[in-house]
Amino acid sequence: MKLTAKVKLLPDEEQRAYLLETLERANAACDYISQRGWELGIFSPFKLQKRVYAEVRERFDLSAQMVIRILSKVCDAYKLDKRKPRQFRKHGAISYDDRILKWYTDVQRVSIWSIGRRLNIPYQCGERQRELLQSQKGESDLLFSKGEFYLLATCDIPDPTEQETETALGVDLGVVNIATTSDGDRLSSATIEKHRAKQRRLRRDLQKCQTDSARRKLKRLAGRQARFQADTNHVIAKRLVLEAERTKRGIALEDLTGIGARTRVKGKEQRAKRSNWSFFQLRAFIVYKAKLHGVKVWIIDPRYTSQRCFACGHIERANRKTQDQFLCMNCGHSDHADINAAKNIAWAAVIQPNVGMSA
């Protein structure tokens, strides 16, 4: 499986200037290629290369391999949308391959092509990134973010053997409780909601100030909530995967694709809470961490998981008394609504294989 290792480059002032100029010139070349491709109606990298390769090399003084890489970047952008010409940020990320970037992991340095000359730059990273870099293979992206340079390296690590199992840890994803397991564990969203509300009030107050210092503060705050939530989702995903691995079970998740379009909420605060519900990110984290640990994942149909009684199987909308309370109208079984749903998800994964699929 492929993972990304992010390392921070530590260039000196001269190297920093070369890297900035490289990004600027490469992205200017992207804009030029994009315009030529739009005029010609050509969006295939091979066909476009035949038409613009020589003129791009001459006009922008880029290496042969860098031109190939930015041609791919432009054509990839048009795969998303061909309705209008694509434009590229001045300091947007660019890709390097083994011909123009070499890793020296033993001394934590890279040799990277730039406009001025080949640069030998040290980098810093954590222990996990050092482990991943031993399996570095393929492209690496040069990224400029908040005044710092990073390399995002593609690492191809072997897939662990998936453990055999016939039971699942059911996980119900929600807004009030981010994740609830069939074992009865409830992971509340209260911390995330408190952080979101705090950041929202802070941004509102700073926007009212209209001072230079307030604008600088707002710039520093950009992305803080997203980073906090991503970290929280990483922690939750790791906890769930390790529990499944410890108990030799798989993990069963609901297929919530398109949930935003299927559900309706009222009020500004409720809309803000739902937009803050990053269940797709949490699911992605669970799936990739499960793969790392050899834990099987089922993605199951979510229909009736919140209305079905786990004890007797009776399905009725009235079973869900409130957001938290489940009371079966047939047998009288009661439970926390999210726990009952998580048990149904686990049941659907192993009892009804026709509605389950391996992620």
Buried (B, 14 or more C-beta within 10 A) or exposed (E): EEBEBBBBBBBEEEBBBBBBEBBBBBBBBBBBBBBBBBEEEBBEBEEBBEBBBEEBBEEBEBBEBBBBBBBBBBBEBBEEEEEEBBEBEEBBBBBBBEEBBBBEBEEBBBEBBBBEEEBBBBBEBEEEBEEBBEBBEEBBBBBBEEEEBBBBBBBEBEEEEBBEBEBBBBBBBBBBBBBBBBBEBBBEBEEBBEBBBEBBEBBEEBEEEEEEEBEEBBEEEEEEBEEBBBEBBBEBBBBBBEBBBEEEBBBBBBBBEEBBEEEEBEEEEEEBBBEBBBBEBBBBBBBBBBBBBBBBBBBBBBEBBBBBBBBEEBBEEEBBEEEBEBBBEEEEBBBBBBBBBBBBBBBBBBEEEEBBEEB
